[in-house]
Amino acid sequence: MSNSVFKSYPLLFRLVCYVLGFSLFVALCLSALLLWLAHREDVKELQQDLHKLQVSHKIPLTKNVWNMDAEGIEIQLKSLLQFPDVVAVVFVDSDGAVVQVGTVPEDLSESVVHSFPLSKHFENEMRPLGKVTLYAIPGALKKRIGQELPISLVAEVIAVLITGGFILLIFLFKFNRHINRIAEFAENLEITTLDNTLKLDRKHKNNREPDELDRIVYSLNEMRKRLSEGVRAQQQTEQRLQREIVFSDAIINSLPGIFVVYDEQLRAVLFNDLYTQKLGWVTDDAREPTFMDRVVPESHKVFVQALQGILKNKLQVTLEIEVYSEEKKPIPYLFNGNLLQLEGTKYILGLGTDITDQKMMEDALRQAQKMEAI
């Protein structure tokens, strides 16, 4: 079930993962920032506390040092060490002698170091007695990190996961299921389904402005409508052209003679049925430029000159030629040729009439005239 959901909404889950990852990153960054601010605040409070220790212990320390009371000095230093965050106290007198209680941290970057001098006003002058250095480590922050940080991080992660789940549900019910419906409609869109209208399962309010999904649905329906109108117009055009072709073929085939249209290479691009029937050609052979092979040698030269006159001089030609039939029998034809130009291309329109009967009648008439003259 989960795999099918992942396959159905791969982009959605990627987007949610991006949102969750970014939210976790922001949560961690904010937690780190809060910890850093808390650390600064703790350091500031610790510095103030160390300053208070200086104010409260400076006078007794000064008195013990002036009186050279080593036991009193040590007691005072140990009393400073009792402060929760103070880990070491070092006193260096004016002669360089060192008195230390506690352990000085090796890494001073995490420590707060506070020093203050000791001096005594004697015989109208200030005499230096030494310097006290306090070493403190903010312990409140570590305690806070150990106690509050895990709870805070777990709470942030739970909040991010709940937010991601809410975003996932919103996208599933408000966006992705409609997107999948639109994709399914587009995949099944064919010529036979152009009349189907895309509709989404959404509640529409009368005063609601169209949103992105509404605009997508409107665009797809308008595209489907334009495609349907275009296909319908194309079908009507094809039907009209088919009727015109049938009509023109009927006219061409009703002509009493052979009708043919040649291009400049004498290839037959259009002809009627009599053209193939009279010359005994099949349809494919009739399109090849072999018509000159059928012209008898006596008419060949005259016929070539006539065709050149049509193509070059735009002459209208009428002449008699003899053409071999399939049985190699010469057939007299009265050929009428004219030039046709379409889109810069020249064509020869030829109409040939079989005048065999007319020739026979002329021969019979001439024979009769001769007999009458004899």
MOQUIDA-V118961 format. One record per pair of residues at least 24 apart in sequence whose C-alpha atoms are under 6 Angstrom apart, sorted by the first residue. I is the first residue (numbers start at 1). GAP is how many residues later the second one is. If there is no record, write none. Layout:
i = (I:I)
gap = (GAP:GAP)
//
This chain:
i = (62:85:85:85:86:86:87:87:88:89:89:90:90:91:91:92:92:93:93:94:94:111:111:112:194:194:257:257:258:258:259:259:260:261:261:262:262:263:279:279:280:294:294:295:296:296:310:314:332)
gap = (56:51:52:53:49:50:48:49:47:44:45:42:43:40:41:38:39:36:37:35:36:25:26:24:30:34:95:96:93:94:91:92:90:87:88:85:86:84:46:47:46:29:30:28:26:27:29:25:24)
//
